[in-house]
């Protein structure tokens, strides 16, 4: 069952059959441990996208002139996490099998696990303020604070690159050193020209998961778990422009929490999605 939405992402609508890109709202909000409310994000991101220009001077393209985009609306999800996850996996699998590119509007970061169960990427670009490597959190094995660790168990050979991380427990830091996980802090991104270095490590099918708290709270205050010391929106957009040419198989934008700002984070999320779509053209 789907929850219909208006306006669709960008305010334009192609049929599913003719579309190249499919937007799916995933209002998953079951394990948030600080600020609940990211279930409201898919619609707020759509509303913000309606008021943004679809022409990107940086790329010299109008996204909706070059891509046929269908917005299916929001998934109606069970309050049971695994049942909700099965539905997410099923719908992402359908989009994949139909040869279309999925764009998922979260919702909490846990949805990435279910999307990757469907897409089975070779590489995951994981933009997040937090490591998400806890073994469990508040008694939960799978939740927004453990999802990166669960992804490594799900896909043992995946190349996980963490970008923007600046918060973790001692146990998480020891885990990532043991597993030799590559991560880049905001300082790394700002002080070094890392785009070429990161792209050299990317190969095969790439899934991009972007937690909006990778941005500093000054630019995106309305997120589930804000963490000081992040990057700016302009810095993030410049980084995303460097992704042209990699083989993206899907993307999600997660953890916007609309009750905690005046729309700034939703607008940032919508702009980020436009930038990612421009790299597909």
C-alpha positions as CSV (number, residue, x, y, z in Angstrom):
1,X,0.0,0.0,0.0
2,X,1.2,3.5,-1.0
3,X,0.4,6.9,0.5
4,X,-0.1,9.3,-2.4
5,X,1.7,12.6,-2.2
6,X,1.4,16.1,-3.7
7,X,3.4,17.6,-5.0
8,X,5.7,14.8,-6.4
9,X,9.4,15.4,-6.1
10,X,10.2,18.5,-8.1
11,X,6.6,19.1,-9.0
12,X,7.0,17.2,-12.3
13,X,5.7,13.7,-12.9
14,X,6.5,11.0,-15.5
15,X,4.8,7.7,-15.6
16,X,6.5,4.8,-13.9
17,X,6.7,2.9,-17.2
18,X,8.6,5.7,-18.9
19,X,10.7,6.8,-16.0
20,X,14.5,6.4,-15.6
21,X,14.5,7.5,-12.0
22,X,12.0,6.4,-9.3
23,X,11.6,8.4,-6.1
24,X,10.3,6.4,-3.1
25,X,9.4,8.0,0.2
26,X,10.3,5.7,3.2
27,X,8.9,7.3,6.4
28,X,10.7,4.8,8.6
29,X,11.0,6.1,12.2
30,X,11.1,3.2,14.6
31,X,14.5,3.2,16.3
32,X,15.3,6.9,16.7
33,X,16.9,7.4,20.1
34,X,17.1,11.1,20.4
35,X,14.8,13.1,18.1
36,X,11.9,11.2,16.6
37,X,10.1,12.8,13.6
38,X,12.0,11.7,10.5
39,X,8.9,10.0,9.2
40,X,7.7,13.5,8.2
41,X,10.8,14.1,6.1
42,X,9.9,12.6,2.7
43,X,7.0,15.0,2.2
44,X,8.9,18.0,3.5
45,X,11.8,17.2,1.2
46,X,9.3,17.0,-1.7
47,X,7.8,20.4,-0.8
48,X,11.2,22.0,-0.6
49,X,12.1,20.5,-4.0
50,X,9.1,22.1,-5.6
51,X,10.5,25.6,-4.7
52,X,14.0,25.0,-5.9
53,X,15.2,25.6,-9.5
54,X,15.7,22.3,-11.4
55,X,18.4,23.9,-13.6
56,X,21.8,23.5,-12.1
57,X,24.4,26.0,-13.4
58,X,27.2,23.9,-12.0
59,X,26.3,21.1,-14.4
60,X,24.6,23.1,-17.1
61,X,21.6,20.9,-17.1
62,X,17.9,21.0,-16.1
63,X,17.4,17.7,-14.3
64,X,13.8,17.3,-15.4
65,X,14.6,18.0,-19.0
66,X,17.2,15.3,-19.1
67,X,15.7,12.7,-16.8
68,X,12.2,11.1,-16.7
69,X,11.4,10.9,-13.0
70,X,8.5,9.1,-11.3
71,X,7.5,9.6,-7.7
72,X,5.6,6.6,-6.3
73,X,4.7,8.3,-3.0
74,X,5.4,7.0,0.5
75,X,5.5,3.4,1.5
76,X,2.9,2.5,4.1
77,X,5.1,0.7,6.6
78,X,4.5,-1.7,9.5
79,X,5.5,-0.8,13.0
80,X,7.5,-4.0,13.1
81,X,11.0,-3.2,11.8
82,X,11.7,-6.5,9.9
83,X,8.2,-6.4,8.3
84,X,8.9,-2.8,7.2
85,X,12.3,-3.8,5.9
86,X,10.9,-6.7,3.8
87,X,8.5,-4.2,2.2
88,X,11.4,-1.7,1.5
89,X,13.5,-4.5,0.1
90,X,10.7,-5.7,-2.2
91,X,10.0,-2.3,-3.7
92,X,13.6,-1.4,-4.2
93,X,14.1,-4.8,-5.9
94,X,11.2,-4.2,-8.2
95,X,12.6,-0.8,-9.2
96,X,16.0,-2.4,-9.8
97,X,14.6,-5.3,-11.9
98,X,12.7,-2.8,-14.0
99,X,16.0,-1.1,-14.9
100,X,15.3,2.1,-13.0
101,X,17.4,4.1,-10.6
102,X,16.0,4.3,-7.0
103,X,16.1,7.5,-5.0
104,X,14.9,6.9,-1.4
105,X,13.7,9.7,0.8
106,X,14.1,8.8,4.5
107,X,13.3,8.2,7.1
108,X,15.9,6.9,9.5
109,X,19.2,5.5,8.4
110,X,18.2,1.9,9.1
111,X,16.5,1.9,5.7
112,X,19.9,1.7,4.0
113,X,20.3,-1.9,5.3
114,X,17.1,-3.0,3.6
115,X,17.9,-1.1,0.4
116,X,21.3,-2.8,0.2
117,X,19.7,-6.2,0.8
118,X,18.0,-5.5,-2.5
119,X,20.7,-3.8,-4.5
120,X,23.8,-5.7,-3.2
121,X,26.3,-3.0,-4.1
122,X,30.1,-3.5,-4.4
123,X,30.8,-0.2,-2.7
124,X,28.9,2.1,-0.3
125,X,29.7,5.8,0.0
126,X,28.4,6.5,3.5
127,X,28.2,10.2,4.4
128,X,27.4,10.6,8.0
129,X,28.5,12.4,11.2
130,X,28.4,9.1,13.1
131,X,30.2,5.8,12.6
132,X,27.1,3.7,13.2
133,X,29.4,0.8,14.2
134,X,27.8,-0.1,17.5
135,X,27.2,-3.8,18.1
136,X,23.9,-2.9,19.6
137,X,22.1,0.2,20.9
138,X,19.5,0.3,23.6
139,X,19.1,-3.5,23.2
140,X,18.6,-3.3,19.4
141,X,20.9,-5.2,17.0
142,X,19.6,-3.3,13.9
143,X,18.9,0.4,14.3
144,X,20.1,3.7,13.2
145,X,23.3,3.5,15.4
146,X,24.3,0.0,14.2
147,X,23.4,0.0,10.5
148,X,27.0,0.4,9.2
149,X,28.1,-2.6,11.2
150,X,25.1,-4.7,10.0
151,X,26.0,-3.7,6.4
152,X,29.4,-5.2,6.8
153,X,27.8,-8.4,8.0
154,X,25.3,-8.4,5.2
155,X,27.9,-7.7,2.5
156,X,31.3,-9.1,3.8
157,X,33.2,-8.0,0.7
158,X,31.7,-4.6,0.3
159,X,34.0,-1.6,0.1
160,X,32.6,0.8,2.8
161,X,33.9,4.4,2.6
162,X,32.8,6.7,5.4
163,X,32.9,10.4,4.8
164,X,32.3,13.2,7.2
165,X,32.4,11.1,10.4
166,X,33.2,12.9,13.6
167,X,31.4,11.0,16.3
168,X,31.9,7.4,17.6
169,X,32.4,5.4,20.8
170,X,35.8,4.0,21.7
171,X,34.5,0.5,20.8
172,X,33.4,1.7,17.4
173,X,36.8,3.3,16.8
174,X,38.5,0.0,17.7
175,X,36.2,-1.9,15.4
176,X,36.8,0.3,12.4
177,X,40.6,0.0,13.0
178,X,40.3,-3.8,13.3
179,X,38.3,-3.9,10.0
180,X,40.5,-1.3,8.4
181,X,37.5,0.8,7.4
182,X,38.5,3.9,5.5
183,X,36.9,7.0,6.8
184,X,37.4,10.7,6.2
185,X,36.7,13.4,8.8
186,X,35.3,16.9,8.0
187,X,38.9,18.2,8.6
188,X,40.2,15.7,6.0
189,X,37.7,17.0,3.4
190,X,38.5,20.6,4.1
191,X,42.2,20.5,4.4
192,X,43.1,18.0,1.7
193,X,41.9,17.6,-1.9
194,X,40.5,14.1,-1.3
195,X,38.1,13.8,-4.3
196,X,40.6,12.0,-6.5
197,X,41.8,9.8,-3.6
198,X,38.3,8.8,-2.7
199,X,37.3,8.1,-6.4
200,X,40.3,5.9,-6.8
201,X,38.9,3.6,-4.1
202,X,35.5,3.4,-5.7
203,X,34.7,0.6,-8.1
204,X,31.8,-1.6,-9.3
205,X,28.2,-0.8,-8.3
206,X,28.1,2.1,-5.9
207,X,25.4,2.9,-3.4
208,X,25.3,6.4,-1.9
209,X,23.8,6.9,1.5
210,X,23.7,10.4,2.8
211,X,22.7,11.2,6.3
212,X,22.0,15.0,6.3
213,X,23.7,15.3,9.7
214,X,27.0,15.1,7.8
215,X,26.4,18.8,7.5
216,X,27.1,21.1,10.4
217,X,24.0,21.9,12.5
218,X,24.5,25.5,11.4
219,X,23.4,24.4,7.9
220,X,21.1,21.5,8.8
221,X,19.7,21.9,12.4
222,X,16.7,19.7,11.8
223,X,18.2,16.3,11.9
224,X,17.7,13.4,14.3
225,X,21.1,13.5,15.9
226,X,22.9,16.8,15.2
227,X,26.7,16.8,15.7
228,X,28.8,20.0,15.7
229,X,31.9,20.2,13.5
230,X,30.4,19.2,10.2
231,X,30.9,20.4,6.7
232,X,29.0,23.2,4.9
233,X,26.3,22.7,2.3
234,X,28.5,24.2,-0.4
235,X,31.4,21.9,0.5
236,X,29.1,18.9,0.3
237,X,27.7,20.0,-3.1
238,X,31.3,20.4,-4.4
239,X,32.1,16.9,-3.3
240,X,29.1,15.4,-4.9
241,X,30.0,17.1,-8.2
242,X,33.2,15.0,-8.2
243,X,31.2,11.8,-8.4
244,X,30.4,12.1,-12.1
245,X,31.3,8.9,-13.8
246,X,31.0,6.4,-11.0
247,X,28.5,3.6,-11.4
248,X,25.7,4.6,-8.9
249,X,23.1,1.9,-8.4
250,X,21.0,3.8,-5.9
251,X,20.9,6.6,-3.4
252,X,19.2,7.5,-0.1
253,X,19.0,10.7,1.8
254,X,18.1,10.2,5.5
255,X,17.6,11.5,9.0
256,X,16.1,14.9,8.2
257,X,13.8,15.6,11.2
258,X,11.4,18.4,10.2
259,X,9.9,19.3,13.6
260,X,13.3,20.7,14.7
261,X,13.9,23.4,12.2
262,X,12.1,25.8,9.8
263,X,12.8,23.8,6.7
264,X,16.5,24.4,6.3
265,X,17.4,20.7,6.4
266,X,14.6,19.7,4.0
267,X,15.8,22.3,1.5
268,X,19.4,21.1,1.9
269,X,18.3,17.5,1.3
270,X,16.3,18.4,-1.8
271,X,19.3,20.4,-3.2
272,X,21.6,17.5,-2.6
273,X,19.2,15.1,-4.5
274,X,19.2,17.5,-7.5
275,X,23.0,17.5,-7.4
276,X,23.2,13.7,-7.4
277,X,20.6,13.4,-10.2
278,X,22.7,15.8,-12.3
279,X,25.6,13.4,-12.0
280,X,23.5,10.7,-13.7
281,X,23.1,12.7,-16.8
